[in-house]
Amino acid sequence: MSGRNPAPRRSYGGRTAEERRAERRERLLSAGLELFGTQGYAATSIERLCSAASVSTRNFYEEFSSREELLAALHLRLNERSHAAVSEASAAVTAEDLPTRIERAVSAYVAVTASDPRWARISFVEIIGVSPDLEALRLEWRERWADMIVALADDAVARGEAVDRDYRLTATAIIGAVNNLVHHWSARGQDVPLDAITAELTHLILAVATYSRPSYSRPSQP
């Protein structure tokens, strides 16, 4: 070895190449949030994204292989943030009663997904039907949310707060109700207080968790 010190990383304007690239990526994500979340995915070209982000087409392809990958990155970011928020909120109220635990979890989810109507449009409208790969990503996250709901339900059952039954189908129904109500709120111009949305969802989930539905069996074949 020569013992020479490694060459310093070049910087421009006090920022390294890595920092400048990270900033470009964030600008593209912000442009995607704005354009996909207001104009729609189908109406947004790579050229418009680059113009909004003040980057070149070459810079775009250094970060994302396609518009679809940018849309997937936005969908992933929202789900990761909301999942972390619900996990943190649930962990903070483990000693509370079931209504409080449900309310805190719902409030955490709504606070993230409804923080900006553009997020709601991207995750509940624009992501649907784009491609098999994005549909697989959406369903993967739906299963993760279902797993969380089932785990919370099983915990309530163990505490004697909820009916002992299989909550997998219920979890899927809850996901649909929550997402559709948040999207309904955002699409109507947020004319209903978010507290009302949270209260309605809390009441719905609590009712479902404590309702003992009759057992059923598949109809016999003729």
Sequence and secondary structure as in RCSB ss.txt:
>XXXX:A:sequence
MSGRNPAPRRSYGGRTAEERRAERRERLLSAGLELFGTQGYAATSIERLCSAASVSTRNFYEEFSSREELLAALH
LRLNERSHAAVSEASAAVTAEDLPTRIERAVSAYVAVTASDPRWARISFVEIIGVSPDLEALRLEWRERWADMIV
ALADDAVARGEAVDRDYRLTATAIIGAVNNLVHHWSARGQDVPLDAITAELTHLILAVATYSRPSYSRPSQP
>XXXX:A:secstr
          EETTEEHHHHHHHHHHHHHHHHHHHHHHT STT  HHHHHHHHT  HHHHHHH SSHHHHHHHHH
HHHHHHHHHHHHHHHHHTTTS HHHHHHHHHHHHHHHHTSSHHHHHIIIIITTTS HHHHHHHHHHHHHHHHHHH
HHHHHHHHTTSS  S  HHHHHHHHHHHHHHHHHHHHTTS S HHHHHHHHHHHHHHHHH            
